[in-house]
Structure formats: C-alpha cells, structure tokens
Amino acid sequence: MPSKPDKHKAAKIFIPLAIGGMIAALTGSARVHTSGMLAQSFWGAATVLIVWNVMLLAAPNLRAAAGRIDTRLRAQHYIQAVCQLAVYLYWGWYWSPVYDMSVLIGAQLLFAYGFGMLLSWTRGKAYKMGFGPIPIILSINLFLWFQDDWFYLQFLMVAVGFLGKDFIRWTRDGQQAHIFNPSAFALGLFSLVLIASGNTDLTWGQEIASTLTLAPRIYLFLFLVGLVVMYFFEITLVAGTAAAVLFGLSALTFQITGVPYFIDSDIPAAVFLGLHLLITDPSTSPRTPVGKTIFGALYGGGVFALYTLLGLMGAPTFYDKLLCVPLLNLSVRAIDQLVRNRALTETWTPSTRIAAQPVWLSPRPNLIRMGAWVLFFGMMSVTGRTDGQHTGDALPFWERACFEDLRNACDRLIQLEASYCGDNAAWACNELGLHYRKGTIVEPNSEVAGLYLARACELRYQSGCMNLLKPAGEIRTEPRLLDLRLMLREGGQNLMEMERADLLERACAHNWSFACPTEVANT
C-alpha cells in the first residue's frame, strides 16, 4: 500500500534554514557576543546550513527527497542522553565552565540536526528524526572542547562525526551499518591531528580530564549512572572487563615498580567515564558475551598502553581513552567472527560454548554480570582505589620514591608540585625553585628557579623569599596550613573550610609526619 503524501513536506524543507537562523540568533547571547571569534564561528555554522539549504532548494534533482522526515525514537539514544546529562549537571555544579558551555552545546545540537537533515536529503534519503544526535553531541563534549577562538573546529568535529556515520559503513550480520561510534570517530581523528600538530592548547581537553574529580565521589556517581546503561543495553561485560583489565594492570605495575601507573588513581576518572559512556555504543560493539569481553579487554589494554606511549612521545596522556576506540570499532566484525567460528567453539568446553551464544539466549545473564560488577566496584572502593585518598595523592610518597630512584617518580614529583604551585601552594613553588636551582632531579635552570622562588615569595612564603635573596640558598620548611588546604584535596575541591584538626589528620594520613599527633604535641 503506497504511503500517504506528506502535506507538510514543503514546510519541512525549510527546517535547516530555521535552524541556521536559531544558531545565528545565539550570537546575541551573553556567552557568545562577548567573544568576536566565537560569534564568527556561530555565524559560520549558520551560514553553512543556510547556504546548503538554499542550494538544495535550487537543485531540481534533489528536491524530491528534501523535506522527507521519518520519526524514529530509540531507547538507546534517549536513555544515554539522560545519563550523559546527569553527568553534566553533577560535574558542572562543582566546575562552572561546564554550565558556561550550555549555549555552545545547544548550538552544536542545532547544527547536528540541521547538518544531518541536509546530508540525508542531499543523498536522496529521508532524514531519520529522533534523539540520535543528542548523545553524540553530549559524548563529544564530555571529552573535548575547543577554545572560543577556535570554536569553528568544534562544529567541524561534529560534521566529521556525522559524515563518518553516513559514509564509512560495512555489512554486518547481513545489514548495512556504520562502522564507527560517531562521537568516538570524531574525537579520535581530531585527537590525532592535535597530537601531530602539537596544538592541544587550542582545547580544554586537559582541563576536562582533570576536573571531573572536583565533583565529590565522582567514581560512585559514574558507577551509578553506568548501572542504568548496563541494565538497558547489556554492556556490563564491556565496561566491567575494561575496568578489570585496567585495575589489574595498574596493580601489577605498582607491585613491579613501586609507584602507581596513573599517578593518583588506578583508573583515572575520565577513563572511568569513557568506559561507561564512550565505548558502550551497542551499534558499534560486539553482540556476544565473549565478544564484549574481548572488546572491553582490548579497550583496557589499549588505554594502558597508550598512556605510556603518549608519555614517551611527550604528548598529553588524556588522549589515551580516545585514540583506541575507532580501532576497536574496526575490530568488531573480526571479533564477532572469531567468537562465532564453529571450528573454534567446537574445541571449547560446554560452558564457554554457552558463553559464545548471543546474550539473549541465556536467562537473565546481565543481572548476574551486573551483580559481579557491583561487587568488583565495591572491592575497588573499600581498598581505596576509587574515591578518597590514593597512594599517589601524597607528595611525601613521591619524595621518597624519587629519593629511591623509582621509575618516573622524580618526573611525577615535579609534575605534581608544578600543579600545586599553579594552585598557589607556596610550599610547592619553593620546592620547585630549589629543584631547578640544584639540578639533582631536573636539568638545572637558574631562570626557572628564580621564577618559582619569586612566586613562593609573592605568596608570602618566608623560605621562598630567603632563597630568592641568597643565590646559594636551600632553605626548606614544612608547608603552612594554607598550603595543606591546597595540596591535600585528593583531586577534589580545596579544603578552605576544613577544620584545623581534620586538616592535620588528613596531612598525617598523607605521611606528612609533622602533622601527626606526636609531632604536633612536641611543637
């Protein structure tokens, strides 16, 4: 039976034009109009949609498809979007730039819908209207933003994600499907370009990766959000296996080297976010339990290896969670084929043969796996491997490890002290100045030493002033209470409101011996 003609089709043709107008109107918002380059990026995105729409209207051979819209609402899209939005709301409550991005994220959503419509109509297809673009845009922005002056690249990244979804496809299980998770494809490609060009400073990537922990108990929050995704889409094996592999490799590395692999965590918070909301797209991951297990294990191992590789290259290590996802997407068909290969499964035991069957053939397996994941996360939490104090949070640990010449310990000590000095912890600035003056664990640099000591003095740290005045000075004193409030935050907010007794108790737990009760009593 022929479908009924869409009497509103003529009006729908102009939807991208209207979307372009809406993006242009956002240039009048307080967030956009104060930045000339940002406003130009918005005007550029709006112009692309408007000009493309006009060209489509002027092309008789394309008008037949223009305006065709099929509505398709899929649970995986709106449930993922709700979970992602929950992360934004919680994270943004403790780091205001997230909320400041709301207008910019909204503009990307508008652009995604307009771009998707025009792309479909240009290819002679009906546009599938639904919630699909929302989790793609929210996923991209959970991991990478461009600075205001370069925000046109954010719109370009969105366009690349949708182009990859439409044009890079294969036949899987007898059906045409996109190969790559659209957000992961765009993030991975742009990450490669940023690394190769050395232009990471054009983005907020490092800040995004390091500020998730400003939200209290972020691991628990992400775990709870992840349970929702696991329940509805049965991705427990992917996320759980990735976490288990990362945790196991981190623990093994600590046993071998004596220092944490990821400095102050066993699984960085941004990676923990990624294994719940980046690699778990059901459309671009394996469909069998064994396949999902392999996929998750490869992600965990890939992140682990890339962290070292990026460090050796001198590139920012936060890209580790982004680069391997497109490669894993490419491996999905091979993984499925491997698992379903009868010649291989016939050599397996009955239990593994059952595991190789599609997940829906077994009674309630996902709830059992979720239960195992809950127990595993509980074990991680009880042993201090998620929220709260981690071995790598304590500067005295890194001082001792550096003294013992453990692997990378001195580099990480410098890295942490530089971070705390940037937070205005004067003690850390003084230590850095002395390191660069003495040249024992870093290359000596009198100019850099002077800058750090001057900063310590500017922050009213007496030892810093004395060292600045004496070219050969090497005066070290214990951190002040203010310094402790900045250096004991364990990746979270500073401790300006913490009571003195509680602060000293935490300092003692971090192995600052002067803060322990016996030492305090003697002073």
Order of alpha helices (4+ residues) and beta strands (2+ residues): alpha-alpha-alpha-alpha-beta-alpha-alpha-alpha-beta-alpha-alpha-beta-beta-alpha-alpha-alpha-alpha-alpha-alpha-alpha-alpha-alpha-alpha-alpha-alpha-alpha-alpha-alpha-alpha-alpha-alpha
